[in-house]
Amino acid sequence: MGTAEHEQSLAAFLRTVNVGDVLTGTVAEVTRSQTTVLLDAFTSDPVGSISWLDLSWRSFGRPAAEILEVGAKVSSEVIAVDLQERRVRLSWSATENPQLWAYLKALRPGQRLSGTVAAIERFGVFVDLDDGPDHPVFPGVGFITMPELSWRRFEDPSEVVSVGERISCEVLTFDTHNGEARVSLRATQPDPFQQFARGVHVGQILYGPVTKVVPFGAFVRVADDAEGLVHLSELTALPVAAALDAVQIGDEVTVIVIEIDPLRRRLALSRCQAAMKTWDLPPTKPGNPSDPVG
């Protein structure tokens, strides 16, 4: 078939393919990054492509060649049609675990789910969702990453939840790589920073302890549920080479609010500007910005 004719035939075929279609074919090549498939519906060229991320949920740490070999017959679900690259992106894991795939595809961002904490790891928490099927690898279909566990600062996820605990969580996305529902625990709870941000204003004097010192500045806890950054340039009137030259963890400092960003949950503070300001009122103490320090 000539090149022009081949391109026309391929373009016509691609227009007939839709996300969600299940296609069959024969494995043409297996590499570390992808597996190419000669589709039964288009045998002129191996235009099917399975990324190693979409190969199998049982393939963690195993090379693709141990899972599929050239000549093997496969049935895979279409997850994208790449018209520019002339490729049909496929997921073999979708047809390998059809019940789990169908359940996860039906979930919608913002949907509330309930379940039981199945396992706690250093990188997050697995949740056995009440109406979810078993996972072929993990102890639960739901997974909460560390940032989505709580609005509050914590060192270990066991400070927030415990194995066997019943929780309600909110769906974020379907992780097609791991075959799990990424869910959020903190999304079901009010954000204390938003309440704090409504009660303070730029130019307000606050007071609190230094909680963390980093190369670019220091974090100060100015309320029970709010910390702000004092940039290195705002720590002292005179330049310092490192934040530790100006403050130490635990130091009680007086700061002034120079920027509030509720959307990004960021609070910018200045220590040197606070030191230069003439106050009409005494600084406020952590917990309630309107309460004066005793």
C-alpha positions as CSV (number, residue, x, y, z in Angstrom):
1,M,0.0,0.0,0.0
2,G,1.4,3.4,-1.0
3,T,2.3,6.0,1.7
4,A,-0.5,8.4,0.8
5,E,-3.0,5.5,0.6
6,H,-1.7,4.1,3.9
7,E,-2.1,7.5,5.6
8,Q,-5.6,7.9,4.3
9,S,-6.5,4.4,5.4
10,L,-5.0,4.9,8.9
11,A,-6.7,8.3,9.3
12,A,-10.0,6.8,8.4
13,F,-9.5,4.0,10.9
14,L,-8.6,6.3,13.7
15,R,-11.8,8.3,13.1
16,T,-13.7,5.2,13.9
17,V,-12.0,4.5,17.2
18,N,-13.4,6.0,20.5
19,V,-12.2,6.1,24.1
20,G,-13.7,3.2,25.9
21,D,-13.7,0.8,22.9
22,V,-12.1,-2.6,23.5
23,L,-9.8,-3.7,20.7
24,T,-8.0,-7.0,20.2
25,G,-4.6,-7.5,18.5
26,T,-1.2,-9.2,18.6
27,V,1.8,-8.0,20.4
28,A,4.3,-6.8,17.8
29,E,7.1,-5.4,20.0
30,V,7.9,-5.1,23.7
31,T,10.3,-2.5,25.1
32,R,11.0,-1.0,28.5
33,S,8.7,2.0,27.8
34,Q,5.8,0.5,25.8
35,T,4.3,-2.5,24.0
36,T,3.1,-2.0,20.4
37,V,0.1,-4.0,19.1
38,L,-0.9,-5.0,15.6
39,L,-4.7,-4.4,15.9
40,D,-7.1,-6.9,14.3
41,A,-9.1,-4.0,13.0
42,F,-6.0,-2.4,11.3
43,T,-3.3,-4.9,10.2
44,S,-1.2,-2.6,8.0
45,D,0.8,-1.2,10.9
46,P,1.1,-1.8,14.6
47,V,-0.6,1.4,15.7
48,G,-1.7,0.2,19.1
49,S,0.4,1.3,22.0
50,I,0.4,0.2,25.7
51,S,2.5,2.3,28.0
52,W,4.3,0.4,30.8
53,L,2.1,2.5,33.1
54,D,-1.0,0.9,31.6
55,L,0.3,-2.7,31.2
56,S,-0.8,-4.4,34.4
57,W,-1.4,-3.5,38.0
58,R,0.6,-6.6,38.9
59,S,3.7,-5.4,37.0
60,F,5.3,-3.2,39.7
61,G,9.1,-3.8,39.6
62,R,8.8,-6.3,36.7
63,P,10.0,-5.7,33.1
64,A,7.3,-5.6,30.5
65,A,8.9,-8.7,28.7
66,E,8.0,-10.8,31.8
67,I,4.4,-9.9,31.4
68,L,3.8,-9.9,27.7
69,E,5.7,-11.4,24.8
70,V,5.8,-10.9,21.1
71,G,3.0,-12.8,19.4
72,A,0.7,-12.8,22.4
73,K,-3.0,-12.0,21.8
74,V,-4.3,-9.1,23.9
75,S,-7.6,-7.4,24.5
76,S,-7.2,-3.8,25.6
77,E,-9.4,-0.7,26.2
78,V,-8.8,2.5,24.3
79,I,-7.8,5.3,26.7
80,A,-6.8,7.9,24.0
81,V,-6.6,8.4,20.2
82,D,-3.5,10.3,19.3
83,L,-4.2,11.7,15.8
84,Q,-0.9,13.6,15.7
85,E,1.2,10.6,16.5
86,R,-1.1,8.2,14.6
87,R,-1.4,6.0,17.7
88,V,-4.2,4.3,19.6
89,R,-3.3,4.4,23.3
90,L,-4.4,1.3,25.1
91,S,-4.7,-0.1,28.6
92,W,-4.3,-3.8,29.1
93,S,-4.9,-3.4,32.8
94,A,-8.5,-2.2,32.0
95,T,-9.4,-5.6,30.5
96,E,-7.3,-7.5,33.0
97,N,-9.4,-6.2,35.8
98,P,-12.7,-5.2,34.2
99,Q,-14.8,-5.0,37.4
100,L,-12.3,-2.7,39.2
101,W,-11.8,-0.6,36.0
102,A,-15.5,-0.1,35.6
103,Y,-15.9,0.9,39.3
104,L,-13.1,3.4,39.1
105,K,-14.3,4.9,35.8
106,A,-17.8,5.5,37.3
107,L,-16.4,7.6,40.1
108,R,-16.7,11.4,39.8
109,P,-14.5,14.1,41.4
110,G,-16.1,15.5,44.5
111,Q,-18.1,12.3,45.1
112,R,-18.3,11.3,48.8
113,L,-17.3,7.7,49.7
114,S,-17.0,5.8,53.0
115,G,-14.6,3.1,53.9
116,T,-12.2,1.6,56.4
117,V,-8.5,2.4,56.8
118,A,-6.8,-0.8,55.6
119,A,-3.1,0.1,55.8
120,I,-0.9,3.0,56.8
121,E,2.3,3.6,54.9
122,R,5.0,6.3,55.1
123,F,3.7,7.6,51.7
124,G,0.0,7.6,52.4
125,V,-3.0,5.6,53.5
126,F,-5.0,2.8,51.8
127,V,-8.7,2.7,52.2
128,D,-11.0,-0.3,51.7
129,L,-14.0,1.5,50.1
130,D,-17.4,0.1,51.2
131,D,-18.7,-0.5,47.6
132,G,-15.4,-1.0,45.9
133,P,-14.1,-4.3,44.6
134,D,-10.9,-5.9,45.9
135,H,-7.6,-4.7,44.4
136,P,-5.2,-7.2,42.8
137,V,-2.2,-5.8,44.6
138,F,-3.1,-3.2,47.3
139,P,-5.0,-3.6,50.5
140,G,-7.6,-1.1,49.4
141,V,-9.0,0.6,46.2
142,G,-8.9,4.0,47.8
143,F,-5.6,5.9,48.5
144,I,-5.0,9.1,50.4
145,T,-1.7,10.8,49.8
146,M,0.0,12.6,52.7
147,P,-1.1,16.1,51.8
148,E,-4.7,15.0,51.5
149,L,-4.9,13.6,55.0
150,S,-5.3,16.7,57.0
151,W,-5.1,20.5,56.9
152,R,-3.0,20.4,60.0
153,R,0.8,19.8,60.0
154,F,1.8,16.2,61.1
155,E,4.8,14.0,60.9
156,D,3.3,10.6,60.6
157,P,-0.1,9.6,59.0
158,S,-0.8,7.5,62.2
159,E,-1.3,10.9,63.9
160,V,-4.4,11.4,61.7
161,V,-5.9,8.0,61.2
162,S,-5.6,4.4,62.5
163,V,-6.0,1.1,60.9
164,G,-9.6,-0.1,61.2
165,E,-11.0,3.4,61.5
166,R,-14.1,4.3,59.6
167,I,-13.7,7.4,57.5
168,S,-15.6,9.5,54.9
169,C,-13.5,10.8,51.9
170,E,-13.9,12.7,48.7
171,V,-12.9,11.4,45.2
172,L,-10.1,13.4,43.5
173,T,-9.2,11.3,40.5
174,F,-8.9,7.8,39.0
175,D,-5.2,6.8,39.0
176,T,-5.1,4.6,36.0
177,H,-1.4,3.6,36.7
178,N,-2.1,2.1,40.1
179,G,-5.7,1.2,39.5
180,E,-6.9,3.1,42.5
181,A,-9.2,6.0,43.5
182,R,-7.2,8.9,44.8
183,V,-9.3,10.3,47.6
184,S,-9.0,13.1,50.1
185,L,-9.8,13.1,53.8
186,R,-9.1,16.8,54.4
187,A,-11.6,17.8,51.6
188,T,-14.4,16.6,53.9
189,Q,-13.3,19.0,56.7
190,P,-13.4,22.8,56.8
191,D,-10.1,24.5,56.0
192,P,-9.0,26.3,59.2
193,F,-6.7,28.6,57.1
194,Q,-9.7,30.1,55.3
195,Q,-11.3,31.0,58.6
196,F,-8.0,32.5,59.8
197,A,-7.6,34.5,56.6
198,R,-11.0,36.1,57.0
199,G,-10.0,37.5,60.4
200,V,-6.7,39.1,59.5
201,H,-5.6,41.9,57.2
202,V,-2.4,43.2,55.6
203,G,-0.6,45.4,58.0
204,Q,-1.8,43.5,61.1
205,I,0.8,42.7,63.8
206,L,0.9,39.1,64.9
207,Y,3.1,37.1,67.3
208,G,4.2,33.5,67.5
209,P,7.0,30.9,67.6
210,V,9.4,30.0,64.8
211,T,8.4,26.5,63.8
212,K,10.8,25.8,60.9
213,V,14.0,27.4,59.5
214,V,14.7,26.9,55.8
215,P,17.4,28.4,53.5
216,F,15.0,31.0,52.2
217,G,13.5,32.1,55.5
218,A,11.6,30.9,58.6
219,F,8.0,29.8,59.3
220,V,6.1,31.3,62.2
221,R,3.0,29.9,63.7
222,V,0.7,32.9,64.2
223,A,-2.5,30.9,65.0
224,D,-3.4,27.4,66.0
225,D,-4.0,26.4,62.4
226,A,-1.9,29.0,60.5
227,E,1.7,29.5,59.7
228,G,3.3,32.2,57.6
229,L,6.7,32.6,55.9
230,V,9.1,35.3,56.8
231,H,11.4,35.5,53.8
232,L,15.1,35.8,54.4
233,S,15.0,39.4,53.2
234,E,12.3,40.2,55.7
235,L,13.9,38.6,58.8
236,T,16.1,41.5,59.8
237,A,16.8,45.1,58.7
238,L,20.4,44.1,58.0
239,P,21.1,41.4,55.4
240,V,22.0,37.9,56.8
241,A,23.6,35.0,54.9
242,A,21.3,32.4,56.4
243,A,18.0,32.4,58.3
244,L,19.7,30.7,61.3
245,D,21.8,33.8,61.7
246,A,18.6,35.7,62.6
247,V,16.3,33.2,64.3
248,Q,16.2,29.7,65.9
249,I,13.3,27.2,66.1
250,G,11.2,28.1,69.2
251,D,12.1,31.8,69.1
252,E,9.0,34.0,69.8
253,V,8.9,36.8,67.2
254,T,6.7,39.7,66.3
255,V,5.7,39.9,62.6
256,I,3.5,42.0,60.4
257,V,1.2,40.6,57.6
258,I,2.4,41.7,54.2
259,E,0.4,39.3,51.9
260,I,-2.5,36.9,52.3
261,D,-3.3,34.4,49.5
262,P,-6.3,32.3,50.6
263,L,-6.4,30.4,47.3
264,R,-2.9,29.1,47.7
265,R,-3.1,29.1,51.5
266,R,-0.1,31.3,51.8
267,L,0.7,33.9,54.4
268,A,3.7,36.3,53.9
269,L,5.1,37.9,57.0
270,S,7.8,40.4,57.8
271,R,9.8,40.7,61.0
272,C,11.9,43.7,60.1
273,Q,8.9,45.7,59.0
274,A,7.1,44.9,62.2
275,A,10.2,46.1,64.2
276,M,10.0,49.5,62.4
277,K,6.3,50.0,62.8
278,T,4.9,52.2,65.5
279,W,1.9,50.2,66.9
280,D,-1.3,51.7,68.2
281,L,-2.2,48.3,69.6
282,P,-0.1,45.6,71.2
283,P,0.7,42.5,69.1
284,T,-1.8,39.7,69.0
285,K,-1.2,36.2,70.2
286,P,-1.6,32.8,68.4
287,G,-5.1,31.3,68.2
288,N,-7.2,34.5,67.6
289,P,-5.7,37.4,65.7
290,S,-8.0,39.9,67.5
291,D,-6.8,38.9,71.0
292,P,-4.1,41.2,72.4
293,V,-1.1,39.6,74.1
294,G,-1.4,39.7,77.8
